[in-house]
Structure formats: C-alpha cells, structure tokens
C-alpha cells in the first residue's frame, strides 16, 4: 500500500481555477514519468485527464485515461483509485452521472480498504454529487465522518468543502436553519485556514441562507461587506452582484437592484458552464439589468 500521506511533486501544482495552465505544468513531467515507475506514470496521466475534463475536452480526457488503464499492474491501489475517480468525473461532467456512479463506488470501496482516507472522502463527495436528496446527504455525512475521524492531515483538509456541500444539501431540501448552521461552521473553518477566496465563498453561503430564511436585510449587509472586500482586491464576483440584486429586489428597491443585475450578467455570461446549463438564469439577469 502506498503511504496515504505521500504526494507526488506535480500534485502540489494544482490550480483548479486555471486547468489549462495546470495541464501545461503536468505535461512537463511526462518525459520522465516512465523512469519513475508505473504508479507515478498512471497518477500523472489521471491528473492531466482531470485538467482536460475541467476544460470540457472530454474525448481527450478519456483517451488519456485509456493510456493510464493500459499501464495497470495487479498491486496498484492508489493509481487505480485515482483512475476510477477521474474516469467518473469525466463521465459526470459530460452529462453521464449514471455511468460515473459505479466508478465512484468502486473508488470508495478500494480507498477504504487501502486506508487512503483522502481519496475515500473524494469518492464519497463525488457520490453525493451524482445522487439526489437524502442519498446525497448520506454520502456527504459519510465523507464528513471519515474526515473528522481520520488521523491523516490531507483528509482533514476536506472539512471546509464538506461543510459547504452538506449545507447546500440541507438548503436544497428546504432545511434552511440547518443549512445556515453548517455554512457557519464552514466559515469558521475557512477563517482558520486564512485563504481569502474560500472565506469569501463561505461568507456568501451564510448570506444566501439568511436570504432563504427571510432575513433579507442581514443577507444584504453581509453581501455588501463581501463586495467591498472583493472590490478592494480587484476581484469580479458575479454571484455577489447577483445576490445583492436579489436582496434589493425583495426589499422593493428595484432601481437600486438593476445595476447589480447588469454587472452580474456581464460577469456570469462569460461562464461557459452557466451558458450551457443555466441559460434561463442568465436571461433573467439580462432582463432585470436592462
């Protein structure tokens, strides 16, 4: 079994906000990959495939995963887990969650047997994504239980994301008070980490839950504070513009809301995922901001 704490050098170079740049960095390791053993080579290929999936280059990602699969050896555990995760992610991102589900289930089972807590949590959180309702919540809670009980530092790092996911599962089920409580735990975790972007996202989720609870003035105040900080950092955060607009609209301040919807549309209409999957939402923003 590979050391659950071990990471290859390329793993530290991940920038999920810039998969194209990450792809280029990962490909720079390919010339030496075959000299570092099959496990290294397979894991590198799976991560390049992940960068391709994030760029919606799904056929290329599957082809690279075929190359990884061809290198499998009997004793490989973590490479096989990472292969299953990335094959599943490509299927899920390309619109085939039913095909992805058994791959994530296999990754979960192998990772648990191998003591690879980080990847077992990853598999459980992906199963939560492809499931709905209570089933999604159950998988998130399994992942959270493992993250909280694990003695592996990398597994502990999942807590912020899991609090966020569980909060949204409760929110989607209409359990807004429970969602708020979990989002507040996520915010506390992110503040301890001290990274500005995750702190912003966690704060946004708290404010969003407040709006769902009808505490619109509180939600608006929080979103305005987030926006002030974001503007100081010269960030363009379309979702914050959108939420401020929604809060103002609920408070019957339509004229004030209009420019925020316009700004939200200007930013979010450049997001290819939203264009493909939430065209109605974008059209609403365009209309409210025009």
Secondary structure, 3 states (H helix, E strand, C coil): CCCCCCCCHHHHHCCCCCHHHHHHHHHCCHHHHHHHCHHHHHHHHHHHHHHHHHCCCHHHHHHHHHHHHHCCCCCCCHHHHHHHHHHHHHHHHCCCHHHHHHHHHHHHHHHHHHCCHHHHHHHHHHHHHHCCHHHHHHHHHHHHHHHHHCCCHHHHCCHHHHHHHHHHHHHHCCCHHHHHHHHHHHHHHHHHHCCHHHHHHHHHHHHHHHHHCCCHHHHHHHHHHHHHHHHHCCCCCHHHHHHHHHHHHHCCCHHHHHHHHHHHHHHHCCCHHHHHHCHHHHHHHHHHHC
